[in-house]
Amino acid sequence: MPGGSANAAPLLTATVLPDLTGLDKTFDYLIPETLRSRVAPGSVVRISLAGRRIGGWVLRVGEPANDVPLERLVDLASWSGIGPAPEIISLARWAAIRWGVGRLRPFLVSAGPPTMVRALSAPRVHGPMARADADHGARRLLGDGGGVLRVPPSSDLLPVVLAAAERGSVLVIHPHHGESRLLAAAVRGRGLSVAVYPDDWALAAAGVDVVIGGRSAVWATCAPASIVVLDEHDEALQEQRSPTWHARDVAIERASRKAVPCLLVSPCPTVSALAWSGKRWMRPAAGVEREGWPIVEVVDRTDEEPWRRSLLTSSLIAALRDHTKRVVCVHNTPGRARLSACRSCRSLIVCERCSASLQQVDDGSLVCRRCGTVRPPVCQRCGSGALATVRPGITRLREELQAAANRPVVAVTGRSDDQLPAADVFVGTEAVLHRVHEADVVAFLDIDAELLAPRYRAAEQAFALLVRAARLLGPRHRGGRLLVQTFVPHHDVIQAALLADPGRLAKTEAARRRDLSLPPFGALAVVSGVGADEFVGATGLASARDGDVFLVRAEDWSTLGTALATTPRLKTARIRVEVDPPRR
């Protein structure tokens, strides 16, 4: 049993969270006198647990708790290095409830250094400095406490970062790590010190002008004077695994706690971002925004039979046969909408409440998987009951394109190698927009499957694909052409792209979600796995079942997250909780 003379230093204990998957308990350990100068909240340490030596994070340092028997405490095995700052641990506690898991470990893994850091170097901060090439809109919003900045798709984002750097150190979150490295190099070229997260974890913690990285950078240990989230609309900012935290929401909370401005930047700000900003948002002049978009050509297919196999239109064939053009064809196929159409008037069958596609179930009725509407199997335009399932026919799509183009066509998917074969015509899923770096024509062969998908964010996600294609093509003066084939040419997404006005879509989306109590005007989560039914029932939240999956709703994120995080789970349960899942 530990002891000592009356003049000995008082006992200190460390509450440690083990770095062990599935174990969410904390344990108290005595801090040896030799380690007292090093151990602090956030420190990475080694502990003895169940006969094993494992790593962990120190969450608290202080005198022993009254209910802890001292004779049962053992010493920390060792101090490994510096870890997340106490304010990051506090932020992680908030996130554990916000995303309904009640577990700290996933967040601390993102916040910790990739290798052990035992000491920090001197800060490399140059301090605030006015810059002539800083973005004026960003500068104004940052001065007002932050907000949403809408920019054209082809905009250079460096001036936005420079505007934030005028205020002092800035934390920049970019959804794609490769592009964040290119931006970091450009910032260095302006004479600023930069840390790329997580590789430069220690440099960021020591202090630099700009810390930049992917979504995990929002957990960086640093002291920013402002936080900037670039491409706020991008799905890559949300963690796909549970807990499904979103870097945008973490950045907003972190900035609020530190009383520093948070700036969200996007060519197509989400409804969630605009709802948060209130009146603190800016857009470019209409002419400037339009110049930042390529030429958009909408191919109206409403006079065709929607169920015909070929996706090749005359406009597409003309582009394919122009051997001076590099053409990228986009066709997302897995997990998308099952479209139905009327054989009489040829219109697509969509939900009159939320505009999603309708699916015909075994009893013949039409069901909307987005809002739950059920109605008879008749066309809402002409009243005919003669319906057909639209089958886009993709098995020979590459061969069709190759025959029409009379030149090689390369198929690209998420599993394709990074090094693509030399070619001037590509076809693939949305991955092709990330693998090919320049094009003269980008054609969406069947955008309707995206527009009418039963996900509540389908419209935003479809528009984000158009934005990505617009960046590939460049501004209007370059002559690039965005070709969009559709049976619903008057859809808000199509019109917003055609008119280079994302605000049209944001207004209608906000109104629809408010009517349906969808985020950000309500909170929802998906619960699945063994024991999900008992767990959902115990939360006391409103829910609906779709097969083995439960959709859970609440008025706000706090109510939803608290109920999900605090409801006990059976030992035999294997539950997955996805708060605000991106693909539901």
KAQUI-V437992 format. One record per residue. RES is the residue in one small letter. BURIAL is # if it has 16 or more other C-alpha atoms within 10 Angstrom, else .. D_FIRST is the distance of its C-alpha to the first C-alpha in Angstrom with 2 decimals. Layout:
res:RES burial:BURIAL d_first:D_FIRST
res:RES burial:BURIAL d_first:D_FIRST
This chain:
res:m burial:. d_first:0.00
res:p burial:. d_first:3.79
res:g burial:. d_first:6.35
res:g burial:. d_first:10.03
res:s burial:. d_first:13.45
res:a burial:. d_first:15.75
res:n burial:. d_first:17.60
res:a burial:. d_first:14.86
res:a burial:. d_first:15.68
res:p burial:. d_first:14.43
res:l burial:# d_first:12.03
res:l burial:# d_first:14.33
res:t burial:# d_first:14.34
res:a burial:# d_first:17.18
res:t burial:# d_first:18.91
res:v burial:# d_first:20.42
res:l burial:# d_first:23.51
res:p burial:# d_first:23.72
res:d burial:# d_first:27.07
res:l burial:. d_first:27.87
res:t burial:. d_first:31.14
res:g burial:. d_first:30.99
res:l burial:. d_first:27.37
res:d burial:. d_first:27.51
res:k burial:. d_first:24.04
res:t burial:. d_first:21.53
res:f burial:. d_first:17.76
res:d burial:# d_first:15.10
res:y burial:# d_first:13.10
res:l burial:# d_first:11.30
res:i burial:# d_first:14.00
res:p burial:# d_first:13.46
res:e burial:. d_first:15.54
res:t burial:. d_first:18.06
res:l burial:. d_first:18.92
res:r burial:. d_first:19.15
res:s burial:. d_first:22.84
res:r burial:. d_first:23.61
res:v burial:# d_first:21.72
res:a burial:# d_first:23.83
res:p burial:# d_first:25.19
res:g burial:# d_first:27.24
res:s burial:# d_first:25.47
res:v burial:# d_first:25.53
res:v burial:# d_first:22.23
res:r burial:# d_first:20.97
res:i burial:# d_first:18.16
res:s burial:# d_first:16.91
res:l burial:. d_first:18.27
res:a burial:. d_first:19.21
res:g burial:. d_first:19.12
res:r burial:. d_first:21.29
res:r burial:. d_first:21.28
res:i burial:. d_first:23.27
res:g burial:# d_first:24.33
res:g burial:# d_first:23.93
res:w burial:# d_first:24.77
res:v burial:# d_first:22.67
res:l burial:# d_first:24.15
res:r burial:# d_first:22.19
res:v burial:# d_first:20.10
res:g burial:. d_first:18.72
res:e burial:. d_first:16.17
res:p burial:# d_first:13.88
res:a burial:. d_first:16.20
res:n burial:. d_first:16.17
res:d burial:. d_first:16.24
res:v burial:. d_first:13.20
res:p burial:. d_first:10.15
res:l burial:# d_first:7.23
res:e burial:. d_first:5.07
res:r burial:. d_first:8.12
res:l burial:# d_first:8.50
res:v burial:# d_first:9.19
res:d burial:. d_first:11.18
res:l burial:# d_first:14.92
res:a burial:# d_first:16.70
res:s burial:# d_first:19.51
res:w burial:# d_first:22.03
res:s burial:# d_first:25.40
res:g burial:# d_first:27.76
res:i burial:# d_first:29.41
res:g burial:# d_first:30.08
res:p burial:# d_first:31.96
res:a burial:# d_first:32.27
res:p burial:# d_first:30.69
res:e burial:# d_first:34.22
res:i burial:# d_first:34.64
res:i burial:# d_first:31.51
res:s burial:. d_first:33.00
res:l burial:# d_first:36.30
res:a burial:# d_first:34.73
res:r burial:# d_first:33.34
res:w burial:# d_first:36.92
res:a burial:# d_first:38.37
res:a burial:# d_first:36.11
res:i burial:# d_first:37.77
res:r burial:# d_first:41.18
res:w burial:# d_first:41.49
res:g burial:# d_first:40.09
res:v burial:# d_first:37.14
res:g burial:# d_first:34.02
res:r burial:# d_first:32.39
res:l burial:# d_first:31.39
res:r burial:# d_first:31.10
res:p burial:# d_first:34.90
res:f burial:# d_first:35.39
res:l burial:# d_first:32.57
res:v burial:# d_first:33.99
res:s burial:# d_first:37.30
res:a burial:# d_first:35.74
res:g burial:# d_first:33.67
res:p burial:# d_first:35.11
res:p burial:. d_first:36.71
res:t burial:. d_first:35.03
res:m burial:. d_first:31.99
res:v burial:# d_first:32.80
res:r burial:. d_first:30.81
res:a burial:. d_first:33.17
res:l burial:. d_first:36.19
res:s burial:. d_first:39.58
res:a burial:. d_first:41.69
res:p burial:. d_first:43.41
res:r burial:. d_first:46.90
res:v burial:# d_first:48.31
res:h burial:. d_first:51.94
res:g burial:. d_first:51.94
res:p burial:. d_first:54.45
res:m burial:. d_first:57.96
res:a burial:. d_first:61.14
res:r burial:. d_first:62.62
res:a burial:. d_first:66.21
res:d burial:. d_first:65.53
res:a burial:# d_first:62.85
res:d burial:# d_first:63.63
res:h burial:. d_first:65.12
res:g burial:# d_first:64.13
res:a burial:# d_first:60.49
res:r burial:# d_first:60.60
res:r burial:. d_first:62.03
res:l burial:# d_first:59.55
res:l burial:# d_first:56.57
res:g burial:. d_first:58.00
res:d burial:. d_first:58.23
res:g burial:# d_first:54.55
res:g burial:# d_first:54.99
res:g burial:# d_first:56.82
res:v burial:# d_first:58.65
res:l burial:# d_first:61.03
res:r burial:# d_first:63.51
res:v burial:# d_first:64.95
res:p burial:# d_first:67.59
res:p burial:# d_first:66.30
res:s burial:# d_first:67.53
res:s burial:# d_first:65.99
res:d burial:. d_first:64.13
res:l burial:# d_first:60.65
res:l burial:# d_first:60.09
res:p burial:# d_first:61.76
res:v burial:# d_first:59.35
res:v burial:# d_first:56.34
res:l burial:# d_first:58.09
res:a burial:# d_first:58.72
res:a burial:# d_first:55.01
res:a burial:# d_first:54.21
res:e burial:# d_first:56.50
res:r burial:# d_first:53.82
res:g burial:# d_first:51.04
res:s burial:# d_first:48.44
res:v burial:# d_first:49.10
res:l burial:# d_first:47.24
res:v burial:# d_first:49.77
res:i burial:# d_first:49.22
res:h burial:# d_first:51.83
res:p burial:# d_first:51.92
res:h burial:# d_first:52.87
res:h burial:# d_first:50.90
res:g burial:. d_first:53.98
res:e burial:. d_first:55.97
res:s burial:# d_first:53.13
res:r burial:# d_first:53.17
res:l burial:. d_first:56.91
res:l burial:# d_first:56.45
res:a burial:# d_first:53.74
res:a burial:. d_first:56.24
res:a burial:. d_first:58.86
res:v burial:# d_first:56.52
res:r burial:. d_first:55.77
res:g burial:. d_first:59.53
res:r burial:. d_first:59.71
res:g burial:. d_first:57.51
res:l burial:# d_first:54.23
res:s burial:# d_first:50.82
res:v burial:# d_first:49.53
res:a burial:# d_first:46.34
res:v burial:# d_first:46.83
res:y burial:# d_first:43.89
res:p burial:# d_first:41.74
res:d burial:. d_first:42.80
res:d burial:# d_first:42.63
res:w burial:# d_first:39.36
res:a burial:# d_first:38.16
res:l burial:# d_first:41.63
res:a burial:# d_first:41.68
res:a burial:# d_first:38.32
res:a burial:# d_first:39.56
res:g burial:# d_first:42.75
res:v burial:# d_first:46.25
res:d burial:# d_first:49.45
res:v burial:# d_first:49.36
res:v burial:# d_first:46.66
res:i burial:# d_first:48.41
res:g burial:# d_first:47.54
res:g burial:# d_first:47.74
res:r burial:# d_first:46.20
res:s burial:# d_first:42.61
res:a burial:# d_first:43.47
res:v burial:# d_first:43.13
res:w burial:# d_first:39.32
res:a burial:# d_first:39.64
res:t burial:# d_first:37.37
res:c burial:# d_first:40.11
res:a burial:# d_first:41.71
res:p burial:# d_first:45.15
res:a burial:# d_first:47.88
res:s burial:# d_first:49.44
res:i burial:# d_first:48.91
res:v burial:# d_first:51.80
res:v burial:# d_first:52.00
res:l burial:# d_first:54.96
res:d burial:# d_first:56.82
res:e burial:# d_first:54.97
res:h burial:# d_first:57.02
res:d burial:# d_first:55.71
res:e burial:. d_first:53.80
res:a burial:# d_first:51.66
res:l burial:# d_first:49.71
res:q burial:# d_first:48.19
res:e burial:# d_first:45.47
res:q burial:. d_first:46.96
res:r burial:. d_first:43.71
res:s burial:. d_first:41.71
res:p burial:# d_first:40.69
res:t burial:# d_first:44.22
res:w burial:# d_first:43.55
res:h burial:# d_first:46.47
res:a burial:# d_first:46.23
res:r burial:# d_first:48.93
res:d burial:# d_first:47.03
res:v burial:# d_first:43.77
res:a burial:# d_first:45.80
res:i burial:# d_first:47.41
res:e burial:# d_first:44.11
res:r burial:# d_first:42.55
res:a burial:# d_first:45.65
res:s burial:. d_first:45.67
res:r burial:. d_first:42.09
res:k burial:. d_first:42.92
res:a burial:. d_first:46.40
res:v burial:# d_first:48.13
res:p burial:# d_first:51.22
res:c burial:# d_first:51.08
res:l burial:# d_first:54.24
res:l burial:# d_first:55.09
res:v burial:# d_first:57.92
res:s burial:# d_first:60.03
res:p burial:# d_first:63.64
res:c burial:# d_first:63.08
res:p burial:# d_first:60.33
res:t burial:# d_first:58.83
res:v burial:# d_first:59.37
res:s burial:# d_first:55.65
res:a burial:# d_first:55.88
res:l burial:# d_first:59.06
res:a burial:. d_first:57.74
res:w burial:. d_first:54.75
res:s burial:# d_first:57.04
res:g burial:. d_first:59.55
res:k burial:. d_first:62.35
res:r burial:# d_first:60.41
res:w burial:# d_first:62.02
res:m burial:# d_first:64.75
res:r burial:# d_first:67.12
res:p burial:. d_first:69.57
res:a burial:. d_first:73.29
res:a burial:. d_first:75.00
res:g burial:. d_first:76.99
res:v burial:. d_first:74.01
res:e burial:# d_first:71.99
res:r burial:# d_first:74.94
res:e burial:# d_first:75.43
res:g burial:# d_first:71.80
res:w burial:# d_first:72.55
res:p burial:# d_first:74.70
res:i burial:# d_first:77.86
res:v burial:# d_first:76.96
res:e burial:# d_first:79.43
res:v burial:# d_first:79.04
res:v burial:# d_first:80.75
res:d burial:. d_first:81.79
res:r burial:# d_first:81.94
res:t burial:. d_first:82.90
res:d burial:. d_first:86.34
res:e burial:. d_first:84.89
res:e burial:# d_first:83.70
res:p burial:# d_first:79.87
res:w burial:# d_first:79.49
res:r burial:. d_first:81.49
res:r burial:. d_first:79.63
res:s burial:. d_first:80.29
res:l burial:# d_first:78.23
res:l burial:# d_first:80.74
res:t burial:. d_first:82.76
res:s burial:. d_first:85.70
res:s burial:. d_first:83.68
res:l burial:# d_first:80.96
res:i burial:. d_first:83.55
res:a burial:. d_first:85.26
res:a burial:# d_first:82.01
res:l burial:# d_first:81.28
res:r burial:# d_first:84.77
res:d burial:. d_first:84.60
res:h burial:. d_first:83.39
res:t burial:. d_first:82.76
res:k burial:. d_first:79.87
res:r burial:# d_first:76.31
res:v burial:# d_first:75.39
res:v burial:# d_first:72.03
res:c burial:# d_first:72.14
res:v burial:# d_first:69.18
res:h burial:# d_first:68.85
res:n burial:# d_first:65.55
res:t burial:# d_first:65.74
res:p burial:. d_first:62.46
res:g burial:. d_first:61.07
res:r burial:# d_first:63.79
res:a burial:# d_first:66.22
res:r burial:# d_first:68.66
res:l burial:# d_first:71.79
res:s burial:# d_first:74.79
res:a burial:# d_first:78.23
res:c burial:# d_first:81.47
res:r burial:# d_first:84.29
res:s burial:. d_first:86.91
res:c burial:# d_first:85.95
res:r burial:# d_first:83.36
res:s burial:# d_first:80.73
res:l burial:# d_first:77.03
res:i burial:# d_first:75.52
res:v burial:# d_first:72.77
res:c burial:# d_first:71.02
res:e burial:. d_first:73.02
res:r burial:. d_first:69.87
res:c burial:# d_first:67.60
res:s burial:# d_first:69.85
res:a burial:# d_first:67.61
res:s burial:# d_first:69.20
res:l burial:# d_first:69.87
res:q burial:# d_first:69.27
res:q burial:# d_first:71.44
res:v burial:. d_first:69.52
res:d burial:. d_first:70.74
res:d burial:. d_first:72.69
res:g burial:. d_first:74.56
res:s burial:. d_first:73.12
res:l burial:# d_first:71.75
res:v burial:# d_first:68.08
res:c burial:# d_first:66.34
res:r burial:# d_first:62.79
res:r burial:# d_first:62.02
res:c burial:# d_first:62.93
res:g burial:. d_first:63.72
res:t burial:. d_first:67.45
res:v burial:. d_first:69.57
res:r burial:. d_first:73.36
res:p burial:. d_first:76.39
res:p burial:# d_first:77.26
res:v burial:# d_first:80.00
res:c burial:# d_first:80.56
res:q burial:# d_first:79.91
res:r burial:. d_first:82.75
res:c burial:. d_first:85.66
res:g burial:. d_first:84.53
res:s burial:. d_first:85.03
res:g burial:. d_first:82.93
res:a burial:. d_first:83.51
res:l burial:# d_first:80.18
res:a burial:# d_first:78.98
res:t burial:# d_first:75.65
res:v burial:# d_first:75.48
res:r burial:. d_first:74.57
res:p burial:# d_first:74.35
res:g burial:. d_first:74.93
res:i burial:. d_first:72.75
res:t burial:. d_first:73.06
res:r burial:. d_first:75.91
res:l burial:# d_first:75.12
res:r burial:# d_first:74.63
res:e burial:. d_first:77.87
res:e burial:# d_first:79.74
res:l burial:# d_first:78.62
res:q burial:# d_first:79.51
res:a burial:. d_first:82.92
res:a burial:# d_first:83.59
res:a burial:# d_first:82.40
res:n burial:. d_first:84.05
res:r burial:. d_first:81.13
res:p burial:# d_first:77.71
res:v burial:# d_first:74.99
res:v burial:# d_first:71.28
res:a burial:# d_first:68.92
res:v burial:# d_first:65.49
res:t burial:. d_first:62.46
res:g burial:. d_first:58.74
res:r burial:. d_first:58.48
res:s burial:. d_first:61.19
res:d burial:. d_first:60.47
res:d burial:. d_first:59.98
res:q burial:. d_first:63.01
res:l burial:. d_first:65.96
res:p burial:. d_first:69.35
res:a burial:. d_first:72.13
res:a burial:. d_first:74.03
res:d burial:# d_first:75.54
res:v burial:# d_first:74.92
res:f burial:# d_first:71.51
res:v burial:# d_first:70.55
res:g burial:# d_first:67.15
res:t burial:# d_first:64.50
res:e burial:# d_first:63.07
res:a burial:# d_first:61.30
res:v burial:# d_first:64.68
res:l burial:# d_first:64.42
res:h burial:. d_first:61.33
res:r burial:# d_first:62.62
res:v burial:. d_first:66.12
res:h burial:. d_first:66.24
res:e burial:# d_first:69.84
res:a burial:# d_first:72.66
res:d burial:# d_first:76.07
res:v burial:# d_first:75.87
res:v burial:# d_first:72.95
res:a burial:# d_first:74.08
res:f burial:# d_first:72.08
res:l burial:# d_first:73.87
res:d burial:# d_first:72.50
res:i burial:# d_first:70.60
res:d burial:# d_first:71.23
res:a burial:# d_first:68.50
res:e burial:# d_first:66.06
res:l burial:# d_first:67.78
res:l burial:# d_first:67.94
res:a burial:# d_first:64.61
res:p burial:# d_first:62.81
res:r burial:# d_first:59.87
res:y burial:# d_first:59.89
res:r burial:# d_first:59.47
res:a burial:# d_first:62.26
res:a burial:# d_first:64.63
res:e burial:# d_first:62.11
res:q burial:# d_first:61.08
res:a burial:# d_first:64.73
res:f burial:# d_first:65.54
res:a burial:# d_first:62.61
res:l burial:# d_first:64.25
res:l burial:# d_first:67.49
res:v burial:# d_first:65.73
res:r burial:# d_first:64.25
res:a burial:# d_first:67.74
res:a burial:# d_first:69.21
res:r burial:# d_first:66.92
res:l burial:# d_first:68.04
res:l burial:# d_first:71.65
res:g burial:# d_first:71.32
res:p burial:# d_first:73.32
res:r burial:# d_first:76.74
res:h burial:. d_first:78.79
res:r burial:. d_first:77.59
res:g burial:. d_first:79.46
res:g burial:# d_first:76.69
res:r burial:# d_first:77.26
res:l burial:# d_first:74.79
res:l burial:# d_first:76.50
res:v burial:# d_first:75.23
res:q burial:# d_first:76.81
res:t burial:# d_first:76.47
res:f burial:# d_first:78.09
res:v burial:# d_first:76.73
res:p burial:# d_first:78.03
res:h burial:. d_first:77.62
res:h burial:# d_first:73.87
res:d burial:# d_first:71.95
res:v burial:# d_first:70.07
res:i burial:# d_first:73.35
res:q burial:# d_first:75.04
res:a burial:# d_first:72.14
res:a burial:# d_first:72.32
res:l burial:# d_first:76.11
res:l burial:. d_first:76.25
res:a burial:# d_first:73.23
res:d burial:# d_first:71.76
res:p burial:# d_first:68.24
res:g burial:. d_first:68.40
res:r burial:. d_first:70.80
res:l burial:# d_first:68.15
res:a burial:# d_first:65.35
res:k burial:. d_first:67.47
res:t burial:. d_first:68.41
res:e burial:# d_first:64.92
res:a burial:# d_first:63.38
res:a burial:. d_first:65.98
res:r burial:# d_first:65.47
res:r burial:# d_first:61.70
res:r burial:. d_first:61.95
res:d burial:. d_first:64.33
res:l burial:. d_first:62.04
res:s burial:# d_first:58.76
res:l burial:# d_first:57.47
res:p burial:# d_first:55.00
res:p burial:# d_first:54.81
res:f burial:# d_first:56.43
res:g burial:# d_first:54.11
res:a burial:# d_first:51.01
res:l burial:# d_first:50.83
res:a burial:# d_first:48.60
res:v burial:# d_first:49.08
res:v burial:# d_first:46.74
res:s burial:# d_first:47.18
res:g burial:. d_first:45.54
res:v burial:. d_first:44.44
res:g burial:# d_first:43.69
res:a burial:# d_first:45.34
res:d burial:# d_first:47.69
res:e burial:. d_first:45.01
res:f burial:# d_first:42.94
res:v burial:# d_first:45.99
res:g burial:. d_first:47.01
res:a burial:. d_first:43.64
res:t burial:# d_first:43.82
res:g burial:. d_first:46.84
res:l burial:# d_first:48.60
res:a burial:. d_first:52.22
res:s burial:# d_first:52.61
res:a burial:. d_first:55.29
res:r burial:. d_first:55.14
res:d burial:. d_first:56.81
res:g burial:. d_first:56.38
res:d burial:. d_first:52.68
res:v burial:. d_first:51.86
res:f burial:# d_first:51.25
res:l burial:# d_first:52.31
res:v burial:# d_first:50.26
res:r burial:# d_first:51.54
res:a burial:# d_first:50.46
res:e burial:# d_first:51.99
res:d burial:. d_first:49.63
res:w burial:# d_first:46.76
res:s burial:# d_first:44.15
res:t burial:# d_first:45.12
res:l burial:# d_first:45.31
res:g burial:# d_first:42.05
res:t burial:# d_first:40.02
res:a burial:# d_first:41.47
res:l burial:# d_first:40.88
res:a burial:# d_first:37.31
res:t burial:. d_first:36.13
res:t burial:# d_first:38.03
res:p burial:. d_first:35.79
res:r burial:# d_first:36.74
res:l burial:. d_first:37.00
res:k burial:. d_first:34.71
res:t burial:. d_first:37.92
res:a burial:. d_first:39.42
res:r burial:. d_first:40.18
res:i burial:# d_first:41.51
res:r burial:# d_first:42.82
res:v burial:# d_first:43.30
res:e burial:# d_first:45.77
res:v burial:# d_first:46.30
res:d burial:# d_first:49.79
res:p burial:# d_first:50.42
res:p burial:# d_first:52.99
res:r burial:. d_first:55.12
res:r burial:# d_first:55.45
